[in-house]
Amino acid sequence: MMSEMDRVKRVMAAVLSVDIETIGDDSSVDDMEAWDSLRHINLIIALEQEFGISLPDEEVASLTSVRLLTMAISDEVRKG
């Protein structure tokens, strides 16, 4: 089974139109040119659909790295 981080990366690659191999565990908005504010919203929506969750609006703006996204998603999945 694919890990949550792998699923996050797969969705990111699709939304940002980049090769999944270019996305590392520590990739962030700072080092990914394709990750702009509009794509961030699209990414959040795609991740919410992928995991069947809703990320809190007040957290969305601060979820600016693969690691932070994965941790927030894991928290929401556990709350279930």
C-alpha positions, 0 to 999 in steps of 0.5 A: 500500500502507498504511504500517505506521503507517497499519495501526497506526492502523486497528487502534487505531481498531477496538480503541479504538472511536475515529475513525481521524482522531482518532489522530495520529502522536504520539497516546499513552496520555496523550492518548487516554481510550479507551486504558486498560490492558485495551484496551492488551492487546487492542491488542497482541494485535490488532496481533500478529495484524495483522502476524503477529508476537509483541512481546516481553512485556518491551516491551509495557508501554512501547509507549504511543504510536503512534510507539513501537508502529510502531517496535517492530512495524517491528523485529519485521517486519524480524526476520521 
